[in-house]
Amino acid sequence: MLTLTGPVAREQATGLGDAVFALLAGPGAGARVVVCDVAGIGPPGLAAVDLLARLQLAARRAGGRIRLRAPDPALRALLDLVGLPVEVEGEAEEGEPALGVEVEVEPGEAAL
């Protein structure tokens, strides 16, 4: 897990991107997801979006992805606005039902 604190500076991106890549591609790396705690990232802005985009790119290059923990609603809105697809802890992954949601299957249909 990475804990990101603000204010966000562009210079952080390289070191943090390397850390994400190392966590996913290093020896014995079994996890395909790096959780990034963004509760202390500070006010959302383009610097935060740039940092998260670079972390997502590093994760994808290593065959994984990042997942955000405790994002501010304004940061979520900004990420949606710029079209940066990131997962948020506690939300269902795309194509997966949310936890606690039952999927109804009609007789004769294959269960998911």
Secondary structure, DSSP 8 states (H G I E B T S, - for coil): -EEEESS--TTHHHHHHHHHHHHHHSTT---SEEEEEEEES-S--HHHHHHHHHHHHHHHHTT-EEEEES--HHHHHHHHHHT---EETTS--TTS--TT------TTS---
